[in-house]
Amino acid sequence: MASSPLSILSLTILSLVLLPRLGSSKFVDLSSLPLKYHGGPLLTGNLKLAILWYGNFGRVHKQTITTFVKSLNSVAVPTEPSVATWWRTIESYQPTSKGDVSPKINVQIVKKITDKNYSIGKIITQDFIQKLVQLATGGDKSLLPVIFTAKDVSVVGLCMGKCSEHGTVGAGKLSQSYIIVGNPEIECPGTCAWPFQAAAQGPKMMPLPPPSGNVGADSMVLGFASALAGVVTNPYNTGYFLGPPAAPLEAVTACPGKFGSGALPGYMGKVRIDPADGGAFNAHGIRNKKFLLPAVWNPKTASCWTLL
């Protein structure tokens, strides 16, 4: 890692957040368009996570992700900006009376399962998701299964415009929400491991050093943060989103490529550099851990919001 003592780093990435306007050679930044509430339920109260580590994971992957979860509701982090501050913006999507503070959404890991034997293979299609949900939860509908797949596992649908996803299995009273997050180190480092890897398209700028020291671990935190925000604010494709329900832009995906204040289309904004190890970050967590977290659509200001 770099050893620069500078506390602020600005990088320009020119091609990741602009999408072509159909029938035109111009480009439009979709993050300038508002997310709309479509009247459906949000996830509130206590989120009890059942984590499935599918495949082989190193200690750094597990520690980084679990520390991120434990930091979401922590009040013991004295340094701002913090992971908990980022999460409070997600909590603010809940409807409240004027002047009231949004209720807490408490996130807790209550179950962890490891499947080192790749019990359903290394290519995961939609047909297999329900089996993984069952493996993670043991059939407990009160749990939110979060499936992390190792770098040698391919998840059909990921690395093709999205780096993680949330959805539901079952129908009616038997339906259950889930999250699935892949490790992009092998299959799509130039898209889903950016900004810790050089972008697959556009200028080959110097990547940011990951705050944990591990590209896969911090890339999965980004994917998980995006999907967790999405499942809370749009669990059934009837909550907050922009665009078609089959391919919605949500709380995080509506603000692509933004990590710091001053971010513009093609410009990621400012992030801090840890002078101790050179890792790039914008959020403090528990145990003096640091994270790089994505911008969030702020419903109070109707704009993309960053921690810095």
C-alpha positions in Angstrom: 0.0 0.0 0.0 1.0 3.6 -0.5 2.4 5.4 2.5 1.3 9.0 1.6 0.6 11.1 4.7 -2.1 13.1 2.8 -5.5 12.8 4.4 -7.5 13.6 1.3 -7.3 11.9 -2.1 -9.2 12.9 -5.2 -9.3 10.6 -8.3 -11.1 11.2 -11.6 -12.9 8.3 -13.1 -14.4 9.3 -16.4 -16.6 6.6 -17.7 -18.3 4.6 -15.0 -21.4 6.6 -14.0 -22.7 8.0 -17.3 -25.4 6.1 -19.2 -26.4 6.8 -22.8 -29.7 8.4 -23.5 -31.6 6.2 -25.9 -31.7 7.7 -29.4 -29.1 10.2 -28.6 -25.3 10.5 -28.6 -25.5 12.5 -25.4 -25.3 11.1 -21.9 -27.5 11.6 -18.9 -26.5 11.2 -15.2 -29.4 9.3 -13.7 -28.4 10.3 -10.1 -29.9 13.7 -10.8 -33.4 12.1 -11.0 -35.4 11.5 -7.8 -36.2 8.2 -6.3 -39.9 7.8 -5.9 -41.9 6.0 -3.2 -44.3 3.5 -4.7 -46.4 2.9 -1.6 -45.1 -0.6 -0.5 -43.7 -1.7 2.8 -40.2 -1.1 4.0 -38.1 -3.3 6.3 -38.0 -1.8 9.8 -37.3 -2.8 13.4 -34.9 -5.6 13.9 -33.0 -7.3 11.0 -31.7 -10.6 12.1 -29.1 -11.8 9.5 -28.3 -15.4 8.7 -25.0 -15.4 6.9 -23.9 -18.2 4.6 -20.3 -18.2 3.5 -20.5 -20.3 0.3 -17.1 -21.5 -0.6 -13.7 -20.8 0.8 -13.2 -17.5 2.6 -10.1 -16.1 4.4 -10.3 -14.7 7.9 -10.0 -11.1 6.5 -13.1 -11.4 4.4 -15.2 -12.7 7.4 -13.8 -10.2 9.8 -14.2 -7.2 7.5 -17.8 -8.0 6.7 -18.9 -8.8 10.2 -17.2 -5.7 11.6 -19.1 -3.6 9.1 -22.4 -5.1 10.3 -21.5 -4.6 13.9 -20.6 -0.9 13.1 -24.0 -0.1 11.6 -25.7 0.5 14.9 -22.7 1.2 17.1 -22.7 4.4 19.2 -19.2 3.6 20.5 -17.4 5.1 17.5 -16.1 8.5 18.6 -14.7 9.6 15.2 -16.9 10.9 12.4 -17.8 10.2 9.7 -18.9 6.7 10.9 -20.6 3.7 9.5 -23.5 4.4 11.8 -24.0 7.8 10.3 -24.2 6.2 6.9 -26.8 3.8 8.2 -28.9 6.6 9.7 -29.5 7.9 6.2 -31.0 4.5 5.3 -33.1 4.7 8.5 -34.4 8.1 7.4 -36.4 6.4 4.6 -39.0 5.4 7.2 -42.1 7.6 7.3 -42.2 9.8 10.4 -44.3 12.7 11.7 -42.8 16.1 11.1 -39.9 16.7 13.3 -39.6 13.2 14.6 -36.4 11.2 14.4 -36.5 8.0 12.3 -36.7 4.8 14.4 -33.6 2.7 14.6 -33.3 -0.3 12.3 -31.2 -2.7 14.3 -29.0 -5.1 12.3 -27.6 -8.2 14.0 -25.9 -11.4 12.8 -27.7 -14.2 14.6 -26.5 -17.2 12.6 -23.5 -18.1 10.5 -23.1 -21.1 8.2 -20.0 -22.1 6.1 -20.3 -24.4 3.1 -16.7 -25.1 2.0 -17.8 -28.0 -0.1 -19.8 -26.0 -2.7 -22.8 -28.2 -2.0 -24.7 -27.1 -5.1 -21.7 -26.4 -7.3 -19.8 -23.3 -8.5 -22.4 -21.9 -10.9 -25.4 -20.4 -9.0 -28.5 -19.8 -11.0 -31.8 -18.4 -9.8 -33.1 -21.9 -9.4 -30.6 -22.6 -6.7 -31.2 -19.5 -4.6 -34.0 -21.1 -2.6 -31.7 -24.0 -1.6 -29.1 -21.5 -0.4 -31.8 -19.5 1.5 -32.9 -22.8 3.2 -29.3 -23.7 4.0 -28.7 -20.2 5.6 -31.9 -20.0 7.6 -32.8 -23.6 8.3 -36.4 -22.5 7.3 -36.6 -19.7 9.9 -38.7 -17.0 8.1 -37.8 -14.4 10.7 -34.2 -14.3 9.4 -32.8 -12.3 6.5 -30.4 -14.7 4.7 -27.2 -13.1 3.3 -25.3 -15.3 0.9 -21.6 -14.5 0.3 -20.1 -16.5 -2.5 -16.3 -17.1 -2.9 -14.3 -15.7 -5.8 -14.3 -19.0 -7.7 -18.2 -19.1 -7.7 -20.2 -17.6 -10.6 -23.6 -16.2 -9.8 -25.8 -15.8 -12.9 -26.9 -12.2 -13.1 -24.0 -10.7 -11.1 -21.1 -9.0 -12.9 -23.6 -7.9 -15.6 -24.6 -4.4 -14.5 -24.8 -5.3 -10.8 -22.4 -6.5 -8.2 -24.9 -7.9 -5.7 -28.7 -8.3 -5.5 -31.6 -8.7 -3.2 -34.9 -10.4 -4.0 -37.5 -12.8 -2.6 -38.1 -16.5 -2.8 -41.5 -18.2 -2.3 -44.8 -16.4 -2.6 -47.4 -14.9 -0.2 -46.9 -15.7 3.4 -44.1 -18.1 2.5 -42.0 -15.4 0.7 -38.7 -14.5 2.2 -36.3 -11.7 1.3 -32.6 -12.5 0.7 -29.3 -10.9 -0.3 -26.5 -12.4 -2.4 -23.1 -10.9 -2.8 -20.2 -12.2 -4.9 -16.5 -11.8 -4.6 -15.5 -10.1 -7.9 -11.8 -10.6 -7.8 -11.7 -13.2 -10.6 -14.8 -12.7 -12.7 -15.3 -8.9 -12.9 -12.6 -7.0 -11.0 -12.8 -4.0 -13.4 -16.4 -3.3 -12.6 -17.3 -4.8 -9.2 -13.9 -4.4 -7.5 -13.6 -0.8 -8.6 -12.3 1.6 -7.2 -9.8 -1.0 -5.7 -9.0 -2.3 -9.1 -8.5 -0.4 -12.4 -11.7 0.3 -14.2 -12.6 -2.1 -17.1 -13.5 0.8 -19.2 -12.1 4.3 -19.5 -8.7 5.6 -18.3 -6.6 3.1 -16.4 -6.2 5.2 -13.3 -4.3 4.1 -10.2 -6.7 2.0 -8.0 -7.5 3.0 -4.4 -5.8 0.9 -1.8 -8.5 -1.0 0.1 -8.9 -0.1 3.8 -8.7 -3.7 5.0 -5.7 -4.5 2.7 -7.8 -7.0 0.8 -9.5 -6.1 -2.5 -12.1 -8.9 -2.3 -13.2 -8.1 1.3 -13.7 -4.4 0.7 -15.4 -5.0 -2.7 -17.8 -7.3 -1.0 -18.5 -4.6 1.7 -19.5 -2.2 -1.1 -21.8 -4.8 -2.7 -23.3 -5.8 0.6 -23.9 -2.2 1.6 -25.7 -1.6 -1.7 -27.9 -4.7 -1.4 -28.6 -4.1 2.3 -29.8 -0.5 1.6 -31.9 -1.8 -1.3 -33.6 -4.6 0.7 -34.5 -2.2 3.5 -35.9 0.6 1.3 -37.3 -1.5 -1.6 -37.8 -5.1 -0.3 -40.6 -6.1 -2.7 -40.0 -3.7 -5.6 -42.8 -1.5 -4.3 -40.7 0.9 -2.1 -38.3 3.5 -3.1 -36.8 3.2 -6.6 -36.4 4.8 -10.0 -37.0 3.1 -13.3 -38.7 -0.3 -14.1 -39.4 -2.6 -11.1 -37.5 -5.4 -12.9 -34.3 -3.4 -12.9 -34.7 -0.6 -10.4 -32.2 2.0 -9.3 -32.3 2.1 -5.5 -30.9 3.9 -2.5 -27.2 3.2 -3.5 -27.4 2.2 -7.2 -29.1 5.5 -8.0 -25.8 7.2 -7.0 -23.1 5.2 -8.9 -19.4 6.0 -8.7 -19.8 8.6 -5.9 -17.7 8.3 -2.7 -17.1 11.9 -1.5 -18.3 15.4 -1.6 -18.0 17.3 -4.8 -18.6 14.1 -6.8 -19.9 14.7 -10.3 -20.5 12.4 -13.3 -17.1 10.9 -14.0 -15.5 12.3 -10.7 -15.6 10.2 -7.6 -15.1 13.0 -5.1 -12.8 13.0 -2.1 -11.8 10.1 0.2 -9.4 10.0 3.1 -6.1 8.1 3.2 -5.0 6.4 6.4 -1.5 7.7 7.0 -0.7 4.5 8.9 -1.2 2.0 6.0 -2.3 4.0 3.0 -5.8 2.5 2.9 -8.6 4.7 1.3 -11.7 5.2 3.4 -14.6 7.5 4.3 -16.1 5.8 7.3 -14.9 4.8 10.8 -16.2 1.6 12.3 -15.7 -0.3 15.6 -12.3 -1.5 16.7 -10.6 1.3 14.8 -11.6 -0.3 11.5 -12.2 1.8 8.4 -14.4 1.4 5.4 -15.1 2.9 2.0 -18.9 3.3 1.6 -20.9 4.4 -1.4 -23.1 7.4 -1.7 -26.7 7.1 -0.7 -29.8 8.8 -2.1 -31.0 11.0 0.7 -34.8 11.3 0.7 -34.7 14.4 2.9 -32.7 16.4 0.4 -33.7 14.5 -2.8 -30.0 14.2 -3.7 -27.1 11.9 -3.5 -25.3 12.2 -0.2 -21.8 11.1 0.9 -20.0 10.9 4.2 -17.3 13.3 3.2 
